[in-house]
Amino acid sequence: MKIGNVRLRNGFFLAPMANVSTLPFRRLCKEYGAGLTTGEMVSCEAALRGSKRTEATVVRAREEKPFAIQVFGSAPKRIALAAEALEKKCEIIDLNFGCPVRHIIRRGGGCCIIEESSQECSRVTSREGSEMRS
Ligand SMILES: Cc1cc2nc3c(=O)[nH]c(=O)nc-3n(C[C@H](O)[C@H](O)[C@H](O)COP(=O)(O)O)c2cc1C
């Protein structure tokens, strides 16, 4: 199975789960055969300001390859910039454009962002995204 050019051992993925998908939990899931693990979602703003807590969140175990990092935020351009900075630490960037949780949508992120900036959001995931970051 492949996602883009990333080959996966199987189709069993650990879904991104805030406050659950911690490093020890992910290691257990790998042990039980997960083909892909995703870390807890990180805020693009925290990633861009170099937050120590966010840096710790995106540390993966040696066996977590491939590994995905989920990013959320309220400005597509900032999400694109953070994704670019984080892509060195993982094989897959998971864009959180669907989270319905109140504290995320209150900040204009998650599913809210698709409604408000759908055209810009689609550019984050396209080749044109590189223009946004320049
Ligand atoms: C405790 C918990 C935290 C979650 N956190 C996130 C999250 O941070 N980002 C996200 O995209 N989905 C999150 N989800 C949704 C899951 O990734 C998944 O899509 C959902 O549980 C449905 O998966 P299922 O169809 O395998 O049950 C969370 C779900 C749970 C139960």
Ligand as a Chemical Component Dictionary entry (heavy atoms), coordinates in Angstrom:
data_LIG
# 
_chem_comp.id                   LIG 
_chem_comp.type                 NON-POLYMER 
_chem_comp.pdbx_formal_charge   0 
_chem_comp.three_letter_code    LIG 
# 
loop_
_chem_comp_atom.comp_id 
_chem_comp_atom.atom_id 
_chem_comp_atom.alt_atom_id 
_chem_comp_atom.type_symbol 
_chem_comp_atom.charge 
_chem_comp_atom.model_Cartn_x 
_chem_comp_atom.model_Cartn_y 
_chem_comp_atom.model_Cartn_z 
_chem_comp_atom.pdbx_ordinal 
LIG C1  C1  C 0 -9.793  10.597 21.932 1  
LIG C2  C2  C 0 -9.810  10.938 20.467 2  
LIG C3  C3  C 0 -9.010  11.966 19.999 3  
LIG C4  C4  C 0 -9.020  12.299 18.639 4  
LIG N1  N1  N 0 -8.205  13.277 18.190 5  
LIG C5  C5  C 0 -8.156  13.545 16.873 6  
LIG C6  C6  C 0 -7.241  14.490 16.360 7  
LIG O1  O1  O 0 -6.469  15.118 17.092 8  
LIG N2  N2  N 0 -7.240  14.705 15.017 9  
LIG C7  C7  C 0 -8.081  14.027 14.157 10 
LIG O2  O2  O 0 -8.015  14.240 12.945 11 
LIG N3  N3  N 0 -8.938  13.121 14.619 12 
LIG C8  C8  C 0 -8.999  12.864 15.939 13 
LIG N4  N4  N 0 -9.845  11.913 16.398 14 
LIG C9  C9  C 0 -10.650 11.159 15.425 15 
LIG C10 C10 C 0 -9.932  9.838  15.076 16 
LIG O3  O3  O 0 -8.690  10.103 14.428 17 
LIG C11 C11 C 0 -10.790 8.962  14.148 18 
LIG O4  O4  O 0 -11.003 9.608  12.936 19 
LIG C12 C12 C 0 -12.114 8.649  14.745 20 
LIG O5  O5  O 0 -11.936 8.113  16.035 21 
LIG C13 C13 C 0 -12.888 7.640  13.875 22 
LIG O6  O6  O 0 -12.108 6.504  13.674 23 
LIG P1  P1  P 0 -12.777 5.065  13.497 24 
LIG O7  O7  O 0 -13.663 5.178  12.315 25 
LIG O8  O8  O 0 -11.626 4.125  13.281 26 
LIG O9  O9  O 0 -13.507 4.826  14.770 27 
LIG C14 C14 C 0 -9.865  11.580 17.741 28 
LIG C15 C15 C 0 -10.670 10.537 18.231 29 
LIG C16 C16 C 0 -10.649 10.234 19.563 30 
LIG C17 C17 C 0 -11.526 9.095  20.045 31 
# 
loop_
_chem_comp_bond.comp_id 
_chem_comp_bond.atom_id_1 
_chem_comp_bond.atom_id_2 
_chem_comp_bond.value_order 
_chem_comp_bond.pdbx_ordinal 
LIG C1  C2  SING 1  
LIG C2  C3  SING 2  
LIG C2  C16 DOUB 3  
LIG C3  C4  DOUB 4  
LIG C4  N1  SING 5  
LIG C4  C14 SING 6  
LIG N1  C5  DOUB 7  
LIG C5  C6  SING 8  
LIG C5  C8  SING 9  
LIG C6  O1  DOUB 10 
LIG C6  N2  SING 11 
LIG N2  C7  SING 12 
LIG C7  O2  DOUB 13 
LIG C7  N3  SING 14 
LIG N3  C8  DOUB 15 
LIG C8  N4  SING 16 
LIG N4  C9  SING 17 
LIG N4  C14 SING 18 
LIG C9  C10 SING 19 
LIG C10 O3  SING 20 
LIG C10 C11 SING 21 
LIG C11 O4  SING 22 
LIG C11 C12 SING 23 
LIG C12 O5  SING 24 
LIG C12 C13 SING 25 
LIG C13 O6  SING 26 
LIG O6  P1  SING 27 
LIG P1  O7  DOUB 28 
LIG P1  O8  SING 29 
LIG P1  O9  SING 30 
LIG C14 C15 DOUB 31 
LIG C15 C16 SING 32 
LIG C16 C17 SING 33 
# 
